[in-house]
Amino acid sequence: MTTTTVRAPLSRRENEVLTWVAEGKSAIEIAKILNIGKRTVEDHARNAIRKLGASNRPHAVAIALRFGLLDGCAKNPVGSENLLAGENSLGSEDDVQAE
């Protein structure tokens, strides 16, 4: 097992972006949620990857989770109120709606 050293603390936006990445959201989805551009999302993700010494987004999420750095992961991150309204903590087939 390799040792990971966090190089610098994550900014609030880097934390938010990684939290949404951990929830399976794409850069475009994250951009819409946070009201920022897709390129800005990619920049925040790239900065977080660099700061965490990760090789890619999933690796960055794994490191951040290991060190307890992600706020609200698997909960309702900032800006999610409208998107997650009515969703229970476990989810169920009853929660699935046709688009």
C-alpha positions as MATLAB code, in Angstrom:
seq = 'MTTTTVRAPLSRRENEVLTWVAEGKSAIEIAKILNIGKRTVEDHARNAIRKLGASNRPHAVAIALRFGLLDGCAKNPVGSENLLAGENSLGSEDDVQAE';
ca = [
       0.000    0.000    0.000;
       1.340    3.413   -0.948;
       1.301    6.413    1.347;
      -0.713    9.433    0.221;
       0.105   12.943    1.335;
      -2.393   15.741    0.828;
      -0.375   18.620   -0.605;
      -2.768   21.474    0.209;
      -6.274   21.882    1.625;
      -9.119   21.775   -0.862;
     -11.022   24.974   -1.576;
     -14.760   25.047   -0.937;
     -15.461   24.692   -4.680;
     -12.951   21.865   -5.125;
     -14.661   20.089   -2.241;
     -18.113   20.637   -3.759;
     -16.985   19.388   -7.173;
     -15.366   16.255   -5.728;
     -18.449   15.618   -3.610;
     -20.602   15.647   -6.739;
     -18.058   13.478   -8.591;
     -18.394   10.993   -5.717;
     -22.157   11.034   -6.319;
     -21.588   10.051   -9.966;
     -22.284   13.411  -11.596;
     -20.624   14.451  -14.859;
     -18.857   17.786  -15.326;
     -21.872   19.136  -17.216;
     -24.269   18.067  -14.453;
     -22.021   19.564  -11.770;
     -21.786   22.820  -13.739;
     -25.587   23.078  -13.827;
     -25.908   22.252  -10.125;
     -23.303   24.813   -9.053;
     -24.211   27.444  -11.678;
     -20.686   27.544  -13.071;
     -19.165   26.598  -16.416;
     -18.137   23.067  -17.366;
     -14.560   24.239  -17.844;
     -14.566   25.743  -14.339;
     -15.746   22.395  -12.955;
     -12.913   20.663  -14.820;
     -10.411   23.199  -13.451;
     -11.599   22.636   -9.859;
     -11.410   18.859  -10.350;
      -7.908   19.119  -11.842;
      -6.756   21.310   -8.928;
      -8.195   18.835   -6.407;
      -6.464   15.936   -8.173;
      -3.155   17.799   -8.024;
      -3.567   18.817   -4.369;
      -4.455   15.264   -3.343;
      -1.633   13.701   -5.355;
      -4.185   11.595   -7.233;
      -3.919   10.226  -10.758;
      -7.556   10.808  -11.765;
     -11.000   11.825  -10.434;
     -11.957    8.469   -8.910;
      -8.557    8.296   -7.196;
      -9.057   11.847   -5.857;
     -12.474   10.881   -4.488;
     -11.007    7.774   -2.830;
      -8.245    9.816   -1.180;
     -10.670   12.536   -0.067;
     -13.023    9.936    1.412;
     -10.149    8.169    3.176;
      -9.115   11.436    4.835;
     -12.693   12.583    5.548;
     -12.325   15.633    3.326;
     -15.646   15.524    1.491;
     -18.418   17.526    3.099;
     -21.902   16.200    2.586;
     -20.981   13.166    0.529;
     -24.029   10.867    0.286;
     -26.026   13.667    1.899;
     -27.201   16.891    0.340;
     -24.218   18.994   -0.759;
     -24.650   22.747   -1.091;
     -26.972   23.595   -3.969;
     -28.733   20.237   -4.057;
     -31.976   21.280   -2.387;
     -34.043   21.433   -5.579;
     -32.436   18.428   -7.236;
     -32.784   16.058   -4.314;
     -36.149   17.192   -2.956;
     -38.205   14.231   -1.866;
     -35.411   11.674   -2.156;
     -35.082    9.368    0.825;
     -31.695    8.322    2.141;
     -31.739    4.847    0.623;
     -33.696    5.524   -2.517;
     -36.282    3.103   -3.810;
     -38.034    2.096   -6.977;
     -40.920    4.340   -5.894;
     -38.578    7.340   -6.164;
     -37.780    6.693   -9.827;
     -39.700    8.962  -12.165;
     -39.897    8.684  -15.936;
     -38.395   11.611  -17.795;
];
